[in-house]
Amino acid sequence: MKLIQTSAWYPPASSGGVEVYVEGLAQNLKPLGFECVIGTPLTLEQKSAAPQTGYYNGIEVYRYPSFAAFATWLSANQSGIYHQHTVRDRCGISHLRLARTLGMKTIMTLHMPEIVCVRGTMMQAGHTACDGQIEVTRCSQCLGVSKRVPAWVAERLSQIPPAIAEAGQARLRRSRDVRFRQLGTTLSTPAHVRDRAHQLREIVALSDQIVVVCQWLYDALVRNGVPEKKLLLSRHGVSSSGAATSIPHRSLTIGFLGRWQETKGVQILVEALQHVPRSLPVELIIHATHADQHGQANRDKISAIAASDPRIQIKAPLSRDAVPSAIAQFDLLAVPSQWLETGPLVVLEAHAVGTPVIGSRLGGIAELVEHGKDGWLVSAADVQAWAAAIAHLAAHPQIVATLKQGIRPVKTTREVAEEMAELYERLMRH
């Protein structure tokens, strides 16, 4: 059976969690009798180029510069199943709508929290975990609208068409008067929140099935009125499951793999280490990526601290192939995320090679790590709590050894593919 899989990102241009998931799914569907063709946009730097068709690791990939090019391609390459993995401008609701119009069975896998959170982090006011229910007043306040604005005013403002609200905000943002700039936020934000709720309803209407990869996002969708019969919980998997050989260390070696952005929390680790006595044997190895405009300042700050702290090593980013063996050499993998992750995949990759995780007690991390059994959970933004946890584990290495023994077998990408194959076959029967 031929399948269309689409994503706003795909290797080799990028290799985040969504890309790894989609490629792994396509590869593991092949032996099950499914031929996947990937549709993905060209990079922004290439958006004026002609469409490109080629192969990546044996999978056919069509890279399109525009929605018009995508529409032409999809119309000529219809299949029974259309499976989309992102809700972004260049692979989003318009693309899903077209597939539905063409008569395909449509599946949307939600890998990110943005569909229920305009902020994109599921952290209310940036500090506390949110339940994900979209409410105009509460969400608007989270995004900067004053609590002095009555709820009925926020509700009325939410009726403004988003395009008009954005235009008004843009004009007011240019004002030198902070009061006018705040007014711009007040005018536009409720409309953005209501538009997000509308987008969710449209995705539900356009999808035959919605796949979610973690329990908290499943629960948030139910709170927002998504029928459970349309939802399927299917957690991530990894390419292989089996402990790798590690090297004994004299000190507690903690690794970090992730982006430099503050939402990934590497700065929390580094700050916490400054409160851990240097008499305790601890080493932090950082393999961070994407030092772009969102992460460069954080990288610079951490590099300055590392320059005077020999316990911190900043090393080059890892290729995808090098990740498992690198994680296997850590005593602990740190996942100090400051937002609600839907995975993250790196937790499963750590468990697959027998490395315990010390992570934030938030979202998907808290679903995958059982505190005291196969890992250690810490209050996400509490630097002192992280320092205490690191010091405790460094002083008691037998605890880390026990955590390692508590790791259970990890779900594989083959199992994910089998779940999706069952879904595809069920949809095609109806």
N, C-alpha and C positions, 0 to 999 in steps of 0.2 A: 504494500500500500504506500502511495506517495503522500507525504505530509509537508505542509508549509510551516516552518518555525520562523518567527520574526522577533527581533530584539533591536533596541536602539544602539547596542554595542555588540561587537563580536571580534574575536582574535583575528589577526595579530595586532590590530589597532589598539586594543585594550584587553585587559585580562582580569577584570574584577569578578565578584561572586556570580553575577548573572551570566556573564560570558562563559565562565567555567561550567556552570550548570547547563546552559544550552548546548555547549559543545559535547559535554559528557552525555547528555540525553540523546543527542543525534547519533553519537558513536555507538551507544549501547542499544539503540533501537534497530540498528542494522541487522544484527543476528536474529532479531525477533521478526524480521520480515517487513520492516518499515524503512522506506527510503526518504530521508529528510532533505529538503532544500531550504537553505537559510536565506531570509531577506533581512538586510540591515543597511542603514544609511551610510554613505561615505562620510568621512570625517568632515568637520566644518571647513577645514582648509581645502577640501576637495569638492565642495558642494557645487562648484561650477563645472566640474568635469563630467564626462560622459559616464553612463552606467557601466559597471564592471561585473563580468561573470567569470568566476574562477573556482578553484578548489582549495580548501584548507583542511589538511589532514584527511583527505579523501572525501570530504563533504562538499557538495556544490553550494557556493555562496554567491548570491546576487547582491551587489552593493549599489544602491540607488542615490542619485543626487537630490531628488525632489519627490513630492507626493505624486505628481503627474507620471513620473517614470515608474514609481512603485505601482500605480494603478494599471499602467499598460502591462507591466510584467505580471502582476497577479491575475489580471484578466486572461492572459495567455497561458498561465501555469496553474489553473485551478486544480484543486485536489478536494478530496472529501473532507479533510480536516485542516483547519487553520488554527495554529497555536501561537499566541502572542505572549511575550514575556515582559514588556515594559509599557508604561503609560507616559510617554514623552512626546514633545511636539513632532519629532521626526519618526516616531513609531508609537502611535497613540490611538486615541479614540477614532479618528478619521480612518485609520488603517483597519481597525477592527470593524467599523461600520461598513467599509467597502467589502470586506470578506463576507460579512453577513448578507449584504445586498446581492453578492454573487452566488449565494445559496450554499456556502460552505458551513459545516459544523464548526462553531467557534469556541475556543478555549482561551481563557486569560489566566495566566499564572501571575499572581501578585508577589513580587519579591521585595517590595519597598513599602514603607508606611505612608508615602505621600498621598495616596488616594483617600485617606481619612485624616490627613494632617497637613495643613497648609505650611506650617513651620517645617515639616519634613522629618522631625526627630521624635515625635510622640512624647516630648518632655514639656509639660505645661509651664509656661513662662520660662522655659529653658532649664528648669530645676527639678521638677517632680514628674514621675511617670503618669501619663494620661491613659484613660480607659478607651480613648479613640472615638467616643461618640461626638458627632459633629453637631455643635450647638452654636448658633450665630453669636450670641453675647459672650459666652465663655471663650470661644475660639478667637473672637475679635480682641478681647482683653489680653489673651495670650500673645497676640501679635502686636500689641502696643496701643490699642485703643484704651483711653482712660476709663477706669471703673466708674467715674462720675457720669459717664454717658448712660442714660437709662436704657433698659432692655428694649423698650418699645421703639426708641430711636434707632438702636442698632438693627432691629427687625425691619424698620422702614428703609433704612439705608441699604440693607441687603437686597432690596428690590431694584436698586439702580443697576442697569446693565453693566457688566464688568468693563466693557470697552469705554463707556462714558466715565465710570469710576476711575479707571486708570488714567484717562486724559485729564480729569480734574486733579488727581494726585500729582501728576507730572508737572502741571502748572504751579500748583501750590508748593511743590518741593523746591522750586527755584527761588522761593521767597527768602529774604534775609531774616524775616521774622519767624522765630521758632514756633510761635503760636499758629501761624498759617501752615507751616510744615506739618505740625501735629494734626491740624484740621484735615490735611490731605490724607493722612493715615486713617482718621476717623471716617472720612467719606468713602474711602475705597475698600477698606478691609472687610467690612461685613459683606459686601458684594462678592469679594473673593471667596469668602467662606461658603456662602450660599452656592456659588458656582462649583465649588469642590463637591458639595453634596449632590448637585445636579450631575456632575461627571460620574460620580459613583453610581447613581441610579441608571445613567445611560450605559455604563459598562455592564451592569447587571442585566439590563434589557437586551443588550447585544450579544451576551455570552450564553452559550448552552451550558457551560460549566466554568466555575471559577476555582482555580487551584490556589491554595495558600500553603506556605511552607513552615508556618509556626502557629502555635495555639493562640497566642495573644492577638494576632491579626485576625484569625478566625473569629474570636470572641468579639473583637471590635466591629467586624462586618455584621455580625448578628445584631449587635446593639444598634447598628444603623439601619436595621430592617431588611438585610439581605436574607432571603429564604435559605434555610440550611440545606434544602434539597439541591440548591445550586452550588453548594460549597463542597470541596474535597480537601481534606488536610493530607498533604503529602510532603513529609520533611525531606531536607536535603540528604544526599548521599555522597560518598567519596569513591574515588576510582578503585581503591583497594583497601582492605582491612587486615592488618597483621602487624604486630609490633616489630620495629626495626631495632638494630643493634645500636646501643648508645655507649658513650665513653664516660667512665666514672670521672667525677669532678671533685676537686678539693673544696670548692665553694659552691653555693647554691647558684646555679646558672639559670637566669630568667631570660627568655627571649620575647621579642615583640615583632610581629609582622603586621603591617597595616599602613594606612596613609598617615601623612604628617598632620592632617587636619585635627583640630582640637576635639572634634566629636569622637575620634578614635581613642583619645585619652592618653597618648604616650607621655604628655606633659605631667599627668597625674603620677605616673610611675616614677619619672625622674625627680619630681618634687618630693615624693614619698621617700625615695632613696636618700635624700638629703637629711632625713630624720632617722635613718637607720644607723646605729653605731658602726663606725668603720672597723671595729674589732670583730664584727660578725662577718663571716665569709660569704659575700654576695657579689654577683656579677650580672650586669644587665647588658644584653646584646640587642641592638636595634637594627632591624632591616626594614626601614620605612620607605614608602614610595610617594609619588605625586607631590613634590615640593613646589606646587603651583601657587597662584595668588592666594589660595585658601590655606596653604600649609607652610609657606616660606617663613613667615614670622615665627611660627611655632618651632620650625626647624632651627632657625637662628638662635632662638632663646635656649633650646635644648643643647645645641652645639656649644654655646658659651658655658653652660654648666658642665658639660662633659669634658671640656678642655681642662678643668681643674679637679675632675673626679675620675681617677683611673678605673673605677669600678664600672664606668659606662663606656661601652664601645659602640660607635656608630659605623655600621658596615654597609656595603652596597646592597641595593635591592636584589631580591632573588628572582630567578626565572621560575616559571611554574614547575618545571621538572625538578628544580633543586629544593622546593619547599619541603617535601616529606623528610628527606635526609637531614635537612637543617633543623627542623622541629625535633627530630629524634635525638639530637645532641643536647637539647635543653632539658634541664630538670623540671622546669615549669614553663608553659607558654602563658604569657600575660595577655589578657583581652580586656583592657580597662575602658571599654566603650562608654561614652557619655550620652548615648541615645539608645532607643530600643531597636536592637538588631533583629532582623527576621531569621538570622542564622546565629552567628556567622559561620560560614563554611570552615574557617580556620580552626574552630573548636573541634569539629569532626575530624579534620586532618590531624590534629594533635592526638586525639583519642585513637585514631587509626594506627599510629606508630607508637602508642603506649606512653604518651607524654601527658601528664595531668595539666589542667588549666586553672590558673588563678584569674578570676574574671569578675566583672561587675554584676551585682545582683539586680539585673535588669533584663527584661524582654527575653529574647531567644537564648541568651547565655544562661539565664537562670533555668530555662527549660531543659537545656542540654547538660548542665553541670549539676551534680548532686553534691552539695557541700559536705565535706568531711568523708565522702566515700570515694569519689573519683576526681575531685577537684576542690577548689576553695573559692567561696563567693565573698565579695567585699562591697560595702556601700560605695556606689559608683564614684561620687565626687568628693569623698571624704579622704583627704590626703593622709591624715593621721591614722585612719583605719587601714589604709594601704600600707603605711609604714609599719604598723603593728603586725599586720599579717605577714609581711615579708620577713620581719625580724623573728617572728615566732617560727616560721617554717625554716629559716636559716639556722636557728638554734636547735631545731628538732628535725633533723634530716630523716629520721625514721618515719615521720608523718608523711613526707613526700613519697617515701618508698611504699607506704601503705596505700596512698592514693593511686599510685601507679598500678598496684595489684587490683584495685577496685574498678578499673576501666573495663567496660563491657564491649562486646563486638559492636562495630559501627555499621550502620546501614550503608549499602553500596549504591553507586550510580546504576548498576545493573538492576537492583531492586526498584529504584526510582523509575527506570525505563519500563520495567514490568508493570508497575502501577499505572503508568501513562498508557501503555499498550492496552491494558484492560479497559481504561477509560475510552480510548479511541474506538475500540471494537464495540463497546456498549453504545456509544453515540451513533455509530454507523448502523447499528441494528434498529435504531428508532428514528 
